[in-house]
Amino acid sequence: MLYLGFLAGISEEILFRGLLQSWFEQNWGWIGGIVFSNLVFALVHWVTPLYALLAGLTGVYLGIAFDFGGERNLVVPILIHAIYDFLAFIAVAQTYRREKSRSF
């Protein structure tokens, strides 16, 4: 689960912050970069409308973390995203195990 958390954190942050946010910023400025890259982020994470909204807002936080301190550093959003995914995977696994044990 740790490996999957880091794999998702690294790959998604390189794509959404490193590439898309930076590209959108060249065309529409810093706010446009945050907004448009996270609209795409929300759509990719669309499981339900609420989950997409929460993913988009989390993406805004990650996009701001990317520029934290005035320098672009992908390590910060990668770590935040990877730790979140790792903890989410643990929570899902525990819920699955608990539900599975109840069915027997």
C-alpha positions in Angstrom: 0.0 0.0 0.0 2.9 2.3 0.7 4.3 1.7 -2.8 0.9 2.3 -4.4 0.5 5.5 -2.4 3.8 6.8 -3.6 3.2 5.6 -7.2 -0.1 7.5 -7.4 1.3 10.6 -5.6 4.4 10.8 -7.8 2.7 10.1 -11.2 -0.4 12.3 -10.6 1.6 15.2 -9.3 4.1 15.2 -12.2 1.1 15.2 -14.6 -1.3 17.6 -12.8 1.1 20.0 -11.1 4.3 19.6 -13.0 2.8 19.5 -16.5 -0.8 20.7 -16.7 -0.7 23.4 -14.0 2.5 24.8 -15.5 1.1 24.7 -19.0 -2.2 26.3 -18.1 -0.3 29.0 -16.2 1.6 30.0 -19.4 -1.7 30.6 -21.1 -4.0 31.9 -18.3 -1.8 32.9 -15.4 -1.4 31.5 -11.9 -5.1 31.4 -11.0 -6.0 29.9 -14.4 -3.3 27.2 -13.9 -4.8 26.3 -10.6 -8.4 26.3 -11.8 -8.0 24.5 -15.1 -5.6 21.9 -13.9 -7.8 21.0 -11.0 -11.0 20.9 -13.1 -9.2 18.1 -15.0 -8.0 16.6 -11.7 -11.6 16.5 -10.5 -12.9 15.0 -13.7 -10.3 12.2 -13.6 -11.3 11.5 -10.0 -15.0 11.5 -10.7 -16.6 8.7 -8.7 -19.5 10.7 -7.5 -20.1 14.5 -7.8 -19.1 15.0 -4.2 -15.9 13.0 -4.5 -15.0 15.0 -7.7 -15.6 18.3 -5.8 -13.5 17.2 -2.9 -10.7 15.9 -5.2 -10.8 19.3 -7.1 -10.5 21.2 -3.8 -7.7 19.0 -2.7 -6.0 19.6 -6.0 -6.2 23.3 -5.4 -4.5 22.8 -2.1 -1.8 20.6 -3.8 -1.4 23.3 -6.5 -0.8 26.0 -3.9 1.6 23.7 -2.1 3.5 23.3 -5.4 4.3 27.0 -5.3 4.7 27.3 -1.5 7.5 29.6 -0.5 7.8 31.1 -4.0 9.6 28.3 -5.5 8.2 25.4 -7.6 8.9 22.2 -5.7 7.0 19.0 -6.7 8.3 17.2 -3.7 5.8 19.0 -1.4 2.6 18.0 -3.2 4.0 14.6 -4.0 4.5 13.9 -0.3 1.1 15.2 0.7 -0.6 13.2 -2.1 1.3 10.0 -1.4 0.7 10.1 2.4 -3.0 10.8 1.8 -3.3 7.9 -0.7 -1.4 5.6 1.7 -3.7 6.4 4.6 -6.8 6.1 2.3 -5.7 2.7 1.1 -5.2 1.5 4.7 -8.7 2.8 5.6 -10.3 1.1 2.6 -8.5 -2.2 3.4 -9.6 -2.1 7.0 -13.2 -1.4 6.0 -13.1 -4.3 3.5 -11.6 -6.7 6.0 -14.2 -5.7 8.7 -17.1 -6.1 6.3 -15.8 -9.4 5.0 -15.4 -10.8 8.5 -19.1 -9.8 9.3 -20.3 -11.8 6.3 -19.0 -15.1 7.7 
